[in-house]
Amino acid sequence: MDKTLGIYVHIPFCARKCSYCDFYSLAGSSALMPKYHKALLAHIRESAPQLAGYYTDTVYFGGGTPSLYGASRLIEVLNAIKTNGRLLLDSEITAEMNPDSVTLAELKSMRKAGFNRISIGVQSTNDEILKKIGRLHTYAQAEQAVAAARAAGFKNISIDLMYGLPGQTRELWAEDLSRAMALKPDHISCYGLKLAENTEMYILKDSPFLPDDDTQADMYLYAVEYLTRQGYRQYEISNFAKKGYESRHNLKYWTGAEYLGFGAAAHSFIGSCRFGNLASIEGYCSALAEGGPIVDQYEKINAFERASEYLMLGLRTNRGICAEEYRRIYPADFSGIEDRLTTCAGYGWAVESNGFWHFTPKGFLISNVLIGQVLDAQIVGGRTEPAEWSPDLLIRRADRAVILNEAKDEGMFRGI
């Protein structure tokens, strides 16, 4: 069988920019949709020769707000992928949606066209908090959106929740999780608030209106414990699923598989090359219309860099990493890496099972620091750097750890 490929389609339109969002999207720009749609279809058509070498087994429409784009356009893009690529019948086909832009009629049309997974941005079950972060919907609308998706025939529904939000307490977060269970989602993503400088909410950095580091850490660990008791398996730092409902598309990013991105600001990873499209709707459309260059970021990844990404991404998951897979990418001594992980295990941050190492929930809490230490232990040019590592400082910091893996860190690999 030929290699498989994931396809990501970026829909960079939204009704209003959320106050925490730093992904590429434009609010109030619906007039650009027809022009963008034409460019998107042209991009897919001209990529047919590249797609011919693969079977496509996942398609993900992200944004922005894909549901705002309209079911008819989303279906037309999916049909273009079917026509110009080899889409497998059992492919996972996901569309992100906001509760305020979902209708039963459109959901039925999408389900009939082949969409089989919906990801709904609930974020909070508290209407006051939803207002504070710039969301346009209420929790009642979120409940209605999930019910509509079920009524339309979707059997794979994911919801997003956020913690560390303004005015959110441990008790309110526990209530969010409890109320979310009433929706009976198949998959839940729990993201910590990430304050980016180019967002409205950045003004709240170091503000008493945000939960402190200890509270955020407690929120994260409570979510892991609570969702596990409810039958959801944590398979990645921020993601939990019922058995068989893990996101097949997002797993491609975390396992180093190939994917191709369509749309402005979408990223791709093909062969040993990582590249990104122009992060401009106008620029992207002009390039497609005039035959100009679409890509404005390009990087060729060597074997050592691939091995580093294997470590970095693999340690985000509950599957973890192993020496055999590492050496298959980069034939080098794994012992230094294993020594670091053994040290982590001594502090309850990592465990080893059947040759695979992965972090515990407490390890996930400080995983950016731990991954940095593992990466430092790789052999470069026959030497290990640095030779020693003392976790004493990290131990003192761990009780007040900031959740370092906040909102959609995987976005850098997914292309938004």
C-alpha positions, 0 to 999 in steps of 0.5 A, a space after each residue: 500500500 502507498 504511503 498515507 497523508 493527512 490534509 489540513 485545510 485552513 479557513 481563516 475567517 471568524 465572526 469576532 476574534 477571541 481575546 486570547 487567539 493569536 492564530 492567523 484569522 480575520 474577523 468581519 471579512 466574509 466579503 473575501 470568502 468567494 475569492 479565497 474559496 476560488 484560490 483554495 480550490 485552485 490550490 487543491 487542483 494544482 496539487 493533484 500530482 503530489 496527492 497522487 503518490 499518497 492515500 489520504 486518510 485524514 482531513 481536518 478543517 481548522 480555523 478561524 471558524 470553518 462553520 462560518 465558511 458555510 457547509 456548501 463551501 466546506 463540502 465543495 472543498 472536500 469534494 475537490 480533495 476526493 477528485 484530486 486525491 485518493 481519499 480512503 473510504 474510512 478516512 477521518 474527516 473533521 470540521 471545527 465549529 463554534 456553537 453560534 454558527 452551527 445549524 442542524 440542516 448544515 450538519 446534515 448536509 456535511 454528514 451526508 457529504 462524508 464529514 464524520 467528526 466534529 470539533 466544537 469550541 465550547 471553551 467554558 460552561 460559564 456564560 460570564 467567563 465566555 463573555 470575558 474571553 470574547 466568545 459569542 456563544 452561550 453554554 446553552 448554544 453549546 448544548 444545542 450544537 452537540 445535540 444537533 451534531 448527534 441528530 445529524 448522525 455524527 458519532 464522533 464529537 470532540 469538544 474543547 475546554 480551557 482552564 486558567 481563564 479570567 475569574 475561573 476558580 478550581 470549583 468553576 473548572 470542576 463544574 466545567 468538567 462535570 457539565 461537559 460530561 452531560 454532553 457525552 463527548 467522545 473526545 475532549 481537549 483541555 487547553 490552558 490559557 496562553 497569553 500571546 503579546 498580539 492578543 487583547 488578553 495580554 493586558 492581563 499578564 501577571 494580573 490577579 484576575 487570572 488563576 495563579 500558577 498553583 491553581 492552574 497546576 491543580 486544574 490540570 491534574 484534576 482534569 487528568 484524574 477526573 476524566 480518567 475516572 469518567 472513562 477517557 484515556 489521556 493520550 496526549 498532554 491536552 487530549 483525552 478520548 474514549 477508546 477508539 476516538 483518539 484524533 487520527 489527524 492530530 496523531 499525525 503531528 505527534 508521530 512525525 507523519 506526513 501532512 499537506 496544508 491548504 490555505 493561507 498560513 497552513 503548514 505542511 511536512 512532506 518527506 524531509 521538508 517542512 514548509 508554510 503558506 503565505 499568512 495573508 488571505 490577499 497574498 495567498 489569493 494573488 499567488 494562486 491567481 497569478 501563478 506566484 509562489 505560495 510558500 513563504 517558509 521552507 526548511 529541510 529537516 536532517 536526520 538529527 533534527 527528525 530525531 529531535 522532533 521524535 523525542 519532542 513530539 513523542 514525549 507529548 503522548 502517552 505512547 512515548 518514545 523508545 530506543 529502537 524507533 529513535 535509532 531508526 531515524 538517527 543511528 546514535 547511542 540512546 543511553 544518555 537520553 535513557 539516563 535522563 528519563 531514568 532520573 525523571 522516573 525517580 521523581 515520579 515524572 516518567 515511567 517505562 513500559 515495554 521499552 517505551 518511556 512516557 511522562 506521568 501527569 506530573 511530568 506533563 505538567 513540566 514537560 517543556 523543561 523535561 523535554 529540553 533536558 532530554 534533547 540536551 542528552 542527544 549525541 551530536 558529533 560523537 559527544 554528549 552535551 551537557 554531561 551532567 544534569 541536576 534536577 534540584 532546581 526543577 524540584 523546587 519549581 515543580 510545586 509552582 509549575 506553570 502549565 507549559 503546554 498551553 493552548 494548542 502548542 501543536 498548532 505549529 505543526 498543524 499549520 495554524 
